[in-house]
């Protein structure tokens, strides 16, 4: 997360993460993304308004997890934890 940013739990299956909107600008952490588990899917609500919903199935969520792990370190390109 960005410096001084923390995720807020909205319940056991949803979190709000402070982000920055590249299109509209504003200070870091001004915007938010809601991350919610909905059954077998992960839903990313990019504006916390329902106006832009990204729905990931298990394969998509796993791919995103592996990609972020690779970019942030601690995982190799196959998603296997290293060191």
PDB file of N, CA, C and O in Angstrom, chain B, residues numbered from 101:
ATOM      1  N   UNK B 101       0.836  -1.186   0.000  1.00  0.00           N
ATOM      2  CA  UNK B 101       0.000   0.000   0.000  1.00  0.00           C
ATOM      3  C   UNK B 101       0.875   1.242   0.000  1.00  0.00           C
ATOM      4  O   UNK B 101       2.068   1.182   0.296  1.00  0.00           O
ATOM      5  N   UNK B 102       0.273   2.342  -0.330  1.00  0.00           N
ATOM      6  CA  UNK B 102       1.045   3.577  -0.347  1.00  0.00           C
ATOM      7  C   UNK B 102       1.406   3.969   1.071  1.00  0.00           C
ATOM      8  O   UNK B 102       0.811   3.485   2.033  1.00  0.00           O
ATOM      9  N   UNK B 103       2.373   4.841   1.189  1.00  0.00           N
ATOM     10  CA  UNK B 103       2.797   5.305   2.497  1.00  0.00           C
ATOM     11  C   UNK B 103       1.610   5.871   3.265  1.00  0.00           C
ATOM     12  O   UNK B 103       0.814   6.631   2.713  1.00  0.00           O
ATOM     13  N   UNK B 104       1.491   5.505   4.526  1.00  0.00           N
ATOM     14  CA  UNK B 104       0.414   5.954   5.423  1.00  0.00           C
ATOM     15  C   UNK B 104      -0.974   5.479   5.003  1.00  0.00           C
ATOM     16  O   UNK B 104      -1.971   6.010   5.490  1.00  0.00           O
ATOM     17  N   UNK B 105      -1.063   4.493   4.112  1.00  0.00           N
ATOM     18  CA  UNK B 105      -2.363   3.979   3.679  1.00  0.00           C
ATOM     19  C   UNK B 105      -2.622   2.638   4.336  1.00  0.00           C
ATOM     20  O   UNK B 105      -1.716   1.813   4.456  1.00  0.00           O
ATOM     21  N   UNK B 106      -3.843   2.421   4.758  1.00  0.00           N
ATOM     22  CA  UNK B 106      -4.225   1.139   5.334  1.00  0.00           C
ATOM     23  C   UNK B 106      -5.576   0.733   4.783  1.00  0.00           C
ATOM     24  O   UNK B 106      -6.395   1.581   4.428  1.00  0.00           O
ATOM     25  N   UNK B 107      -5.802  -0.561   4.713  1.00  0.00           N
ATOM     26  CA  UNK B 107      -7.098  -1.065   4.273  1.00  0.00           C
ATOM     27  C   UNK B 107      -8.046  -1.039   5.463  1.00  0.00           C
ATOM     28  O   UNK B 107      -7.637  -1.318   6.590  1.00  0.00           O
ATOM     29  N   UNK B 108      -9.298  -0.710   5.221  1.00  0.00           N
ATOM     30  CA  UNK B 108     -10.322  -0.718   6.265  1.00  0.00           C
ATOM     31  C   UNK B 108     -11.244  -1.890   6.018  1.00  0.00           C
ATOM     32  O   UNK B 108     -11.746  -2.081   4.911  1.00  0.00           O
ATOM     33  N   UNK B 109     -11.463  -2.672   7.059  1.00  0.00           N
ATOM     34  CA  UNK B 109     -12.393  -3.791   6.932  1.00  0.00           C
ATOM     35  C   UNK B 109     -13.810  -3.269   7.039  1.00  0.00           C
ATOM     36  O   UNK B 109     -14.143  -2.516   7.954  1.00  0.00           O
ATOM     37  N   UNK B 110     -14.642  -3.678   6.088  1.00  0.00           N
ATOM     38  CA  UNK B 110     -16.050  -3.314   6.118  1.00  0.00           C
ATOM     39  C   UNK B 110     -16.888  -4.505   6.548  1.00  0.00           C
ATOM     40  O   UNK B 110     -18.111  -4.403   6.647  1.00  0.00           O
ATOM     41  N   UNK B 111     -16.259  -5.600   6.796  1.00  0.00           N
ATOM     42  CA  UNK B 111     -16.893  -6.850   7.152  1.00  0.00           C
ATOM     43  C   UNK B 111     -15.907  -7.956   6.858  1.00  0.00           C
ATOM     44  O   UNK B 111     -14.810  -7.690   6.364  1.00  0.00           O
ATOM     45  N   UNK B 112     -16.266  -9.166   7.145  1.00  0.00           N
ATOM     46  CA  UNK B 112     -15.328 -10.262   6.927  1.00  0.00           C
ATOM     47  C   UNK B 112     -15.044 -10.509   5.455  1.00  0.00           C
ATOM     48  O   UNK B 112     -14.017 -11.102   5.125  1.00  0.00           O
ATOM     49  N   UNK B 113     -15.921 -10.073   4.561  1.00  0.00           N
ATOM     50  CA  UNK B 113     -15.728 -10.367   3.139  1.00  0.00           C
ATOM     51  C   UNK B 113     -15.499  -9.131   2.289  1.00  0.00           C
ATOM     52  O   UNK B 113     -15.504  -9.230   1.062  1.00  0.00           O
ATOM     53  N   UNK B 114     -15.300  -7.972   2.897  1.00  0.00           N
ATOM     54  CA  UNK B 114     -15.043  -6.784   2.080  1.00  0.00           C
ATOM     55  C   UNK B 114     -14.060  -5.845   2.767  1.00  0.00           C
ATOM     56  O   UNK B 114     -14.014  -5.734   3.992  1.00  0.00           O
ATOM     57  N   UNK B 115     -13.278  -5.176   1.929  1.00  0.00           N
ATOM     58  CA  UNK B 115     -12.259  -4.233   2.395  1.00  0.00           C
ATOM     59  C   UNK B 115     -12.280  -3.000   1.500  1.00  0.00           C
ATOM     60  O   UNK B 115     -12.567  -3.093   0.306  1.00  0.00           O
ATOM     61  N   UNK B 116     -11.979  -1.859   2.078  1.00  0.00           N
ATOM     62  CA  UNK B 116     -11.822  -0.625   1.312  1.00  0.00           C
ATOM     63  C   UNK B 116     -10.348  -0.235   1.365  1.00  0.00           C
ATOM     64  O   UNK B 116      -9.756  -0.133   2.439  1.00  0.00           O
ATOM     65  N   UNK B 117      -9.770  -0.021   0.194  1.00  0.00           N
ATOM     66  CA  UNK B 117      -8.347   0.299   0.099  1.00  0.00           C
ATOM     67  C   UNK B 117      -8.191   1.703  -0.479  1.00  0.00           C
ATOM     68  O   UNK B 117      -8.720   1.982  -1.555  1.00  0.00           O
ATOM     69  N   UNK B 118      -7.476   2.596   0.213  1.00  0.00           N
ATOM     70  CA  UNK B 118      -7.229   3.928  -0.341  1.00  0.00           C
ATOM     71  C   UNK B 118      -6.320   3.840  -1.565  1.00  0.00           C
ATOM     72  O   UNK B 118      -5.304   3.146  -1.540  1.00  0.00           O
ATOM     73  N   UNK B 119      -6.688   4.543  -2.634  1.00  0.00           N
ATOM     74  CA  UNK B 119      -5.929   4.535  -3.887  1.00  0.00           C
ATOM     75  C   UNK B 119      -5.891   5.942  -4.466  1.00  0.00           C
ATOM     76  O   UNK B 119      -6.470   6.872  -3.903  1.00  0.00           O
ATOM     77  N   UNK B 120      -5.210   6.088  -5.584  1.00  0.00           N
ATOM     78  CA  UNK B 120      -5.176   7.361  -6.306  1.00  0.00           C
ATOM     79  C   UNK B 120      -5.760   7.138  -7.697  1.00  0.00           C
ATOM     80  O   UNK B 120      -5.430   6.155  -8.360  1.00  0.00           O
ATOM     81  N   UNK B 121      -6.615   8.038  -8.135  1.00  0.00           N
ATOM     82  CA  UNK B 121      -7.203   7.954  -9.463  1.00  0.00           C
ATOM     83  C   UNK B 121      -6.258   8.641 -10.455  1.00  0.00           C
ATOM     84  O   UNK B 121      -6.046   9.852 -10.388  1.00  0.00           O
ATOM     85  N   UNK B 122      -5.697   7.852 -11.372  1.00  0.00           N
ATOM     86  CA  UNK B 122      -4.763   8.405 -12.354  1.00  0.00           C
ATOM     87  C   UNK B 122      -5.463   9.348 -13.322  1.00  0.00           C
ATOM     88  O   UNK B 122      -4.843  10.284 -13.828  1.00  0.00           O
ATOM     89  N   UNK B 123      -6.747   9.116 -13.586  1.00  0.00           N
ATOM     90  CA  UNK B 123      -7.488   9.943 -14.530  1.00  0.00           C
ATOM     91  C   UNK B 123      -7.872  11.299 -13.927  1.00  0.00           C
ATOM     92  O   UNK B 123      -7.671  12.343 -14.548  1.00  0.00           O
ATOM     93  N   UNK B 124      -8.415  11.272 -12.735  1.00  0.00           N
ATOM     94  CA  UNK B 124      -8.918  12.503 -12.114  1.00  0.00           C
ATOM     95  C   UNK B 124      -7.917  13.179 -11.191  1.00  0.00           C
ATOM     96  O   UNK B 124      -8.103  14.336 -10.815  1.00  0.00           O
ATOM     97  N   UNK B 125      -6.861  12.468 -10.826  1.00  0.00           N
ATOM     98  CA  UNK B 125      -5.843  13.048  -9.960  1.00  0.00           C
ATOM     99  C   UNK B 125      -6.282  13.101  -8.513  1.00  0.00           C
ATOM    100  O   UNK B 125      -7.069  12.268  -8.063  1.00  0.00           O
ATOM    101  N   UNK B 126      -5.783  14.062  -7.797  1.00  0.00           N
ATOM    102  CA  UNK B 126      -6.067  14.178  -6.377  1.00  0.00           C
ATOM    103  C   UNK B 126      -4.921  13.619  -5.562  1.00  0.00           C
ATOM    104  O   UNK B 126      -4.016  12.983  -6.102  1.00  0.00           O
ATOM    105  N   UNK B 127      -4.959  13.854  -4.263  1.00  0.00           N
ATOM    106  CA  UNK B 127      -3.869  13.374  -3.413  1.00  0.00           C
ATOM    107  C   UNK B 127      -3.892  11.854  -3.270  1.00  0.00           C
ATOM    108  O   UNK B 127      -4.923  11.217  -3.486  1.00  0.00           O
ATOM    109  N   UNK B 128      -2.756  11.287  -2.906  1.00  0.00           N
ATOM    110  CA  UNK B 128      -2.673   9.840  -2.686  1.00  0.00           C
ATOM    111  C   UNK B 128      -3.678   9.427  -1.627  1.00  0.00           C
ATOM    112  O   UNK B 128      -3.815  10.076  -0.590  1.00  0.00           O
ATOM    113  N   UNK B 129      -4.376   8.338  -1.905  1.00  0.00           N
ATOM    114  CA  UNK B 129      -5.339   7.815  -0.947  1.00  0.00           C
ATOM    115  C   UNK B 129      -6.678   8.526  -0.964  1.00  0.00           C
ATOM    116  O   UNK B 129      -7.547   8.213  -0.150  1.00  0.00           O
ATOM    117  N   UNK B 130      -6.869   9.481  -1.878  1.00  0.00           N
ATOM    118  CA  UNK B 130      -8.115  10.256  -1.923  1.00  0.00           C
ATOM    119  C   UNK B 130      -9.287   9.411  -2.410  1.00  0.00           C
ATOM    120  O   UNK B 130     -10.403   9.536  -1.907  1.00  0.00           O
ATOM    121  N   UNK B 131      -9.028   8.557  -3.385  1.00  0.00           N
ATOM    122  CA  UNK B 131     -10.065   7.666  -3.910  1.00  0.00           C
ATOM    123  C   UNK B 131     -10.028   6.350  -3.131  1.00  0.00           C
ATOM    124  O   UNK B 131      -9.201   6.178  -2.235  1.00  0.00           O
ATOM    125  N   UNK B 132     -10.921   5.427  -3.471  1.00  0.00           N
ATOM    126  CA  UNK B 132     -10.947   4.139  -2.778  1.00  0.00           C
ATOM    127  C   UNK B 132     -11.375   3.044  -3.740  1.00  0.00           C
ATOM    128  O   UNK B 132     -12.046   3.298  -4.740  1.00  0.00           O
ATOM    129  N   UNK B 133     -10.976   1.827  -3.419  1.00  0.00           N
ATOM    130  CA  UNK B 133     -11.408   0.644  -4.140  1.00  0.00           C
ATOM    131  C   UNK B 133     -11.990  -0.311  -3.099  1.00  0.00           C
ATOM    132  O   UNK B 133     -11.361  -0.577  -2.076  1.00  0.00           O
ATOM    133  N   UNK B 134     -13.177  -0.817  -3.361  1.00  0.00           N
ATOM    134  CA  UNK B 134     -13.787  -1.811  -2.474  1.00  0.00           C
ATOM    135  C   UNK B 134     -13.454  -3.178  -3.038  1.00  0.00           C
ATOM    136  O   UNK B 134     -13.685  -3.440  -4.219  1.00  0.00           O
ATOM    137  N   UNK B 135     -12.914  -4.049  -2.204  1.00  0.00           N
ATOM    138  CA  UNK B 135     -12.602  -5.426  -2.579  1.00  0.00           C
ATOM    139  C   UNK B 135     -13.540  -6.309  -1.779  1.00  0.00           C
ATOM    140  O   UNK B 135     -13.562  -6.261  -0.549  1.00  0.00           O
ATOM    141  N   UNK B 136     -14.315  -7.118  -2.491  1.00  0.00           N
ATOM    142  CA  UNK B 136     -15.346  -7.897  -1.812  1.00  0.00           C
ATOM    143  C   UNK B 136     -15.375  -9.329  -2.342  1.00  0.00           C
ATOM    144  O   UNK B 136     -15.236  -9.569  -3.542  1.00  0.00           O
ATOM    145  N   UNK B 137     -15.558 -10.269  -1.424  1.00  0.00           N
ATOM    146  CA  UNK B 137     -15.766 -11.652  -1.822  1.00  0.00           C
ATOM    147  C   UNK B 137     -17.259 -11.860  -1.973  1.00  0.00           C
ATOM    148  O   UNK B 137     -18.030 -11.586  -1.054  1.00  0.00           O
ATOM    149  N   UNK B 138     -17.663 -12.343  -3.134  1.00  0.00           N
ATOM    150  CA  UNK B 138     -19.069 -12.604  -3.422  1.00  0.00           C
ATOM    151  C   UNK B 138     -19.191 -14.030  -3.924  1.00  0.00           C
ATOM    152  O   UNK B 138     -19.050 -14.291  -5.119  1.00  0.00           O
ATOM    153  N   UNK B 139     -19.453 -14.942  -3.018  1.00  0.00           N
ATOM    154  CA  UNK B 139     -19.500 -16.347  -3.389  1.00  0.00           C
ATOM    155  C   UNK B 139     -18.144 -16.818  -3.845  1.00  0.00           C
ATOM    156  O   UNK B 139     -17.165 -16.720  -3.105  1.00  0.00           O
ATOM    157  N   UNK B 140     -18.079 -17.331  -5.064  1.00  0.00           N
ATOM    158  CA  UNK B 140     -16.830 -17.849  -5.626  1.00  0.00           C
ATOM    159  C   UNK B 140     -16.026 -16.771  -6.351  1.00  0.00           C
ATOM    160  O   UNK B 140     -14.966 -17.064  -6.904  1.00  0.00           O
ATOM    161  N   UNK B 141     -16.512 -15.534  -6.358  1.00  0.00           N
ATOM    162  CA  UNK B 141     -15.863 -14.465  -7.117  1.00  0.00           C
ATOM    163  C   UNK B 141     -15.312 -13.380  -6.200  1.00  0.00           C
ATOM    164  O   UNK B 141     -15.750 -13.216  -5.062  1.00  0.00           O
ATOM    165  N   UNK B 142     -14.341 -12.646  -6.731  1.00  0.00           N
ATOM    166  CA  UNK B 142     -13.809 -11.451  -6.080  1.00  0.00           C
ATOM    167  C   UNK B 142     -14.269 -10.268  -6.915  1.00  0.00           C
ATOM    168  O   UNK B 142     -14.078 -10.244  -8.131  1.00  0.00           O
ATOM    169  N   UNK B 143     -14.878  -9.285  -6.259  1.00  0.00           N
ATOM    170  CA  UNK B 143     -15.394  -8.105  -6.949  1.00  0.00           C
ATOM    171  C   UNK B 143     -14.574  -6.898  -6.517  1.00  0.00           C
ATOM    172  O   UNK B 143     -14.421  -6.636  -5.324  1.00  0.00           O
ATOM    173  N   UNK B 144     -14.047  -6.163  -7.496  1.00  0.00           N
ATOM    174  CA  UNK B 144     -13.340  -4.912  -7.255  1.00  0.00           C
ATOM    175  C   UNK B 144     -14.257  -3.787  -7.712  1.00  0.00           C
ATOM    176  O   UNK B 144     -14.598  -3.700  -8.892  1.00  0.00           O
ATOM    177  N   UNK B 145     -14.653  -2.935  -6.792  1.00  0.00           N
ATOM    178  CA  UNK B 145     -15.512  -1.791  -7.113  1.00  0.00           C
ATOM    179  C   UNK B 145     -14.613  -0.569  -7.127  1.00  0.00           C
ATOM    180  O   UNK B 145     -14.280  -0.014  -6.080  1.00  0.00           O
ATOM    181  N   UNK B 146     -14.226  -0.158  -8.323  1.00  0.00           N
ATOM    182  CA  UNK B 146     -13.192   0.864  -8.488  1.00  0.00           C
ATOM    183  C   UNK B 146     -13.575   2.238  -7.961  1.00  0.00           C
ATOM    184  O   UNK B 146     -12.693   3.067  -7.735  1.00  0.00           O
ATOM    185  N   UNK B 147     -14.842   2.504  -7.762  1.00  0.00           N
ATOM    186  CA  UNK B 147     -15.242   3.820  -7.268  1.00  0.00           C
ATOM    187  C   UNK B 147     -16.082   3.735  -5.999  1.00  0.00           C
ATOM    188  O   UNK B 147     -16.552   4.758  -5.501  1.00  0.00           O
ATOM    189  N   UNK B 148     -16.275   2.537  -5.474  1.00  0.00           N
ATOM    190  CA  UNK B 148     -17.102   2.277  -4.295  1.00  0.00           C
ATOM    191  C   UNK B 148     -18.511   2.837  -4.500  1.00  0.00           C
ATOM    192  O   UNK B 148     -19.174   3.246  -3.547  1.00  0.00           O
ATOM    193  N   UNK B 149     -18.950   2.849  -5.748  1.00  0.00           N
ATOM    194  CA  UNK B 149     -20.289   3.348  -6.074  1.00  0.00           C
ATOM    195  C   UNK B 149     -21.078   2.349  -6.890  1.00  0.00           C
ATOM    196  O   UNK B 149     -22.266   2.549  -7.142  1.00  0.00           O
ATOM    197  N   UNK B 150     -20.426   1.270  -7.308  1.00  0.00           N
ATOM    198  CA  UNK B 150     -21.058   0.315  -8.197  1.00  0.00           C
ATOM    199  C   UNK B 150     -20.975   0.739  -9.648  1.00  0.00           C
ATOM    200  O   UNK B 150     -21.509   0.053 -10.521  1.00  0.00           O
ATOM    201  N   UNK B 151     -20.313   1.865  -9.929  1.00  0.00           N
ATOM    202  CA  UNK B 151     -20.223   2.379 -11.295  1.00  0.00           C
ATOM    203  C   UNK B 151     -19.197   1.679 -12.159  1.00  0.00           C
ATOM    204  O   UNK B 151     -19.275   1.746 -13.386  1.00  0.00           O
ATOM    205  N   UNK B 152     -18.240   1.011 -11.548  1.00  0.00           N
ATOM    206  CA  UNK B 152     -17.203   0.299 -12.301  1.00  0.00           C
ATOM    207  C   UNK B 152     -16.827  -0.946 -11.519  1.00  0.00           C
ATOM    208  O   UNK B 152     -16.021  -0.883 -10.590  1.00  0.00           O
ATOM    209  N   UNK B 153     -17.405  -2.071 -11.893  1.00  0.00           N
ATOM    210  CA  UNK B 153     -17.196  -3.322 -11.169  1.00  0.00           C
ATOM    211  C   UNK B 153     -16.315  -4.259 -12.001  1.00  0.00           C
ATOM    212  O   UNK B 153     -16.584  -4.499 -13.178  1.00  0.00           O
ATOM    213  N   UNK B 154     -15.278  -4.773 -11.383  1.00  0.00           N
ATOM    214  CA  UNK B 154     -14.405  -5.754 -12.012  1.00  0.00           C
ATOM    215  C   UNK B 154     -14.606  -7.051 -11.250  1.00  0.00           C
ATOM    216  O   UNK B 154     -14.371  -7.102 -10.043  1.00  0.00           O
ATOM    217  N   UNK B 155     -15.040  -8.107 -11.945  1.00  0.00           N
ATOM    218  CA  UNK B 155     -15.343  -9.385 -11.304  1.00  0.00           C
ATOM    219  C   UNK B 155     -14.304 -10.420 -11.734  1.00  0.00           C
ATOM    220  O   UNK B 155     -14.100 -10.652 -12.926  1.00  0.00           O
ATOM    221  N   UNK B 156     -13.654 -11.036 -10.751  1.00  0.00           N
ATOM    222  CA  UNK B 156     -12.638 -12.043 -11.013  1.00  0.00           C
ATOM    223  C   UNK B 156     -13.126 -13.399 -10.520  1.00  0.00           C
ATOM    224  O   UNK B 156     -13.592 -13.522  -9.387  1.00  0.00           O
ATOM    225  N   UNK B 157     -13.018 -14.426 -11.379  1.00  0.00           N
ATOM    226  CA  UNK B 157     -13.281 -15.782 -10.918  1.00  0.00           C
ATOM    227  C   UNK B 157     -12.012 -16.276 -10.222  1.00  0.00           C
ATOM    228  O   UNK B 157     -11.044 -15.528 -10.090  1.00  0.00           O
ATOM    229  N   UNK B 158     -12.017 -17.522  -9.783  1.00  0.00           N
ATOM    230  CA  UNK B 158     -10.864 -18.038  -9.041  1.00  0.00           C
ATOM    231  C   UNK B 158      -9.582 -17.973  -9.859  1.00  0.00           C
ATOM    232  O   UNK B 158      -8.533 -17.615  -9.323  1.00  0.00           O
ATOM    233  N   UNK B 159      -9.642 -18.313 -11.145  1.00  0.00           N
ATOM    234  CA  UNK B 159      -8.445 -18.273 -11.995  1.00  0.00           C
ATOM    235  C   UNK B 159      -7.926 -16.845 -12.148  1.00  0.00           C
ATOM    236  O   UNK B 159      -6.719 -16.610 -12.081  1.00  0.00           O
ATOM    237  N   UNK B 160      -8.831 -15.899 -12.352  1.00  0.00           N
ATOM    238  CA  UNK B 160      -8.428 -14.496 -12.490  1.00  0.00           C
ATOM    239  C   UNK B 160      -7.844 -13.943 -11.203  1.00  0.00           C
ATOM    240  O   UNK B 160      -6.840 -13.230 -11.229  1.00  0.00           O
ATOM    241  N   UNK B 161      -8.470 -14.268 -10.073  1.00  0.00           N
ATOM    242  CA  UNK B 161      -7.976 -13.796  -8.778  1.00  0.00           C
ATOM    243  C   UNK B 161      -6.605 -14.393  -8.477  1.00  0.00           C
ATOM    244  O   UNK B 161      -5.728 -13.710  -7.949  1.00  0.00           O
ATOM    245  N   UNK B 162      -6.425 -15.663  -8.811  1.00  0.00           N
ATOM    246  CA  UNK B 162      -5.140 -16.323  -8.591  1.00  0.00           C
ATOM    247  C   UNK B 162      -4.059 -15.702  -9.470  1.00  0.00           C
ATOM    248  O   UNK B 162      -2.935 -15.488  -9.016  1.00  0.00           O
ATOM    249  N   UNK B 163      -4.392 -15.415 -10.722  1.00  0.00           N
ATOM    250  CA  UNK B 163      -3.430 -14.776 -11.620  1.00  0.00           C
ATOM    251  C   UNK B 163      -3.030 -13.404 -11.093  1.00  0.00           C
ATOM    252  O   UNK B 163      -1.846 -13.066 -11.084  1.00  0.00           O
ATOM    253  N   UNK B 164      -4.008 -12.608 -10.653  1.00  0.00           N
ATOM    254  CA  UNK B 164      -3.707 -11.283 -10.103  1.00  0.00           C
ATOM    255  C   UNK B 164      -2.836 -11.395  -8.860  1.00  0.00           C
ATOM    256  O   UNK B 164      -1.887 -10.629  -8.696  1.00  0.00           O
ATOM    257  N   UNK B 165      -3.149 -12.337  -7.990  1.00  0.00           N
ATOM    258  CA  UNK B 165      -2.361 -12.581  -6.785  1.00  0.00           C
ATOM    259  C   UNK B 165      -0.907 -12.892  -7.150  1.00  0.00           C
ATOM    260  O   UNK B 165       0.017 -12.329  -6.564  1.00  0.00           O
ATOM    261  N   UNK B 166      -0.708 -13.792  -8.122  1.00  0.00           N
ATOM    262  CA  UNK B 166       0.640 -14.174  -8.541  1.00  0.00           C
ATOM    263  C   UNK B 166       1.395 -13.000  -9.164  1.00  0.00           C
ATOM    264  O   UNK B 166       2.581 -12.808  -8.897  1.00  0.00           O
ATOM    265  N   UNK B 167       0.711 -12.222  -9.987  1.00  0.00           N
ATOM    266  CA  UNK B 167       1.346 -11.062 -10.625  1.00  0.00           C
ATOM    267  C   UNK B 167       1.782 -10.042  -9.579  1.00  0.00           C
ATOM    268  O   UNK B 167       2.912  -9.555  -9.618  1.00  0.00           O
ATOM    269  N   UNK B 168       0.893  -9.717  -8.648  1.00  0.00           N
ATOM    270  CA  UNK B 168       1.242  -8.756  -7.599  1.00  0.00           C
ATOM    271  C   UNK B 168       2.378  -9.278  -6.735  1.00  0.00           C
ATOM    272  O   UNK B 168       3.265  -8.521  -6.342  1.00  0.00           O
ATOM    273  N   UNK B 169       2.349 -10.576  -6.438  1.00  0.00           N
ATOM    274  CA  UNK B 169       3.429 -11.173  -5.656  1.00  0.00           C
ATOM    275  C   UNK B 169       4.767 -11.066  -6.360  1.00  0.00           C
ATOM    276  O   UNK B 169       5.790 -10.820  -5.720  1.00  0.00           O
ATOM    277  N   UNK B 170       4.769 -11.248  -7.670  1.00  0.00           N
ATOM    278  CA  UNK B 170       5.991 -11.127  -8.452  1.00  0.00           C
ATOM    279  C   UNK B 170       6.492  -9.685  -8.446  1.00  0.00           C
ATOM    280  O   UNK B 170       7.676  -9.433  -8.223  1.00  0.00           O
ATOM    281  N   UNK B 171       5.588  -8.747  -8.692  1.00  0.00           N
ATOM    282  CA  UNK B 171       5.982  -7.332  -8.734  1.00  0.00           C
ATOM    283  C   UNK B 171       6.464  -6.827  -7.384  1.00  0.00           C
ATOM    284  O   UNK B 171       7.401  -6.032  -7.316  1.00  0.00           O
ATOM    285  N   UNK B 172       5.831  -7.283  -6.309  1.00  0.00           N
ATOM    286  CA  UNK B 172       6.160  -6.787  -4.974  1.00  0.00           C
ATOM    287  C   UNK B 172       7.262  -7.587  -4.299  1.00  0.00           C
ATOM    288  O   UNK B 172       7.705  -7.231  -3.208  1.00  0.00           O
ATOM    289  N   UNK B 173       7.704  -8.653  -4.927  1.00  0.00           N
ATOM    290  CA  UNK B 173       8.793  -9.461  -4.395  1.00  0.00           C
ATOM    291  C   UNK B 173       8.280 -10.607  -3.535  1.00  0.00           C
ATOM    292  O   UNK B 173       7.121 -10.630  -3.121  1.00  0.00           O
ATOM    293  N   UNK B 174       9.168 -11.550  -3.279  1.00  0.00           N
ATOM    294  CA  UNK B 174       8.827 -12.668  -2.427  1.00  0.00           C
ATOM    295  C   UNK B 174       8.245 -13.862  -3.159  1.00  0.00           C
ATOM    296  O   UNK B 174       7.983 -14.891  -2.536  1.00  0.00           O
ATOM    297  N   UNK B 175       8.033 -13.754  -4.479  1.00  0.00           N
ATOM    298  CA  UNK B 175       7.520 -14.882  -5.263  1.00  0.00           C
ATOM    299  C   UNK B 175       8.284 -14.933  -6.579  1.00  0.00           C
ATOM    300  O   UNK B 175       8.719 -13.909  -7.105  1.00  0.00           O
ATOM    301  N   UNK B 176       8.439 -16.153  -7.102  1.00  0.00           N
ATOM    302  CA  UNK B 176       9.050 -16.253  -8.422  1.00  0.00           C
ATOM    303  C   UNK B 176       7.958 -16.120  -9.485  1.00  0.00           C
ATOM    304  O   UNK B 176       6.800 -15.868  -9.151  1.00  0.00           O
ATOM    305  N   UNK B 177       8.306 -16.283 -10.731  1.00  0.00           N
ATOM    306  CA  UNK B 177       7.336 -16.058 -11.805  1.00  0.00           C
ATOM    307  C   UNK B 177       6.231 -17.120 -11.867  1.00  0.00           C
ATOM    308  O   UNK B 177       5.273 -16.961 -12.624  1.00  0.00           O
ATOM    309  N   UNK B 178       6.349 -18.186 -11.092  1.00  0.00           N
ATOM    310  CA  UNK B 178       5.307 -19.211 -11.074  1.00  0.00           C
ATOM    311  C   UNK B 178       4.395 -19.069  -9.859  1.00  0.00           C
ATOM    312  O   UNK B 178       3.507 -19.895  -9.648  1.00  0.00           O
ATOM    313  N   UNK B 179       4.611 -18.023  -9.060  1.00  0.00           N
ATOM    314  CA  UNK B 179       3.776 -17.820  -7.894  1.00  0.00           C
ATOM    315  C   UNK B 179       4.205 -18.638  -6.694  1.00  0.00           C
ATOM    316  O   UNK B 179       3.469 -18.739  -5.713  1.00  0.00           O
ATOM    317  N   UNK B 180       5.401 -19.228  -6.764  1.00  0.00           N
ATOM    318  CA  UNK B 180       5.921 -20.041  -5.658  1.00  0.00           C
ATOM    319  C   UNK B 180       6.728 -19.145  -4.739  1.00  0.00           C
ATOM    320  O   UNK B 180       7.602 -18.406  -5.191  1.00  0.00           O
ATOM    321  N   UNK B 181       6.432 -19.212  -3.441  1.00  0.00           N
ATOM    322  CA  UNK B 181       7.171 -18.377  -2.504  1.00  0.00           C
ATOM    323  C   UNK B 181       8.649 -18.725  -2.543  1.00  0.00           C
ATOM    324  O   UNK B 181       9.025 -19.893  -2.646  1.00  0.00           O
ATOM    325  N   UNK B 182       9.480 -17.697  -2.459  1.00  0.00           N
ATOM    326  CA  UNK B 182      10.928 -17.884  -2.476  1.00  0.00           C
ATOM    327  C   UNK B 182      11.527 -17.238  -1.240  1.00  0.00           C
ATOM    328  O   UNK B 182      10.936 -16.347  -0.630  1.00  0.00           O
ATOM    329  N   UNK B 183      12.722 -17.713  -0.884  1.00  0.00           N
ATOM    330  CA  UNK B 183      13.532 -17.167   0.192  1.00  0.00           C
ATOM    331  C   UNK B 183      12.817 -16.813   1.380  1.00  0.00           C
ATOM    332  O   UNK B 183      13.418 -16.342   2.346  1.00  0.00           O
TER     333      UNK B 183
END
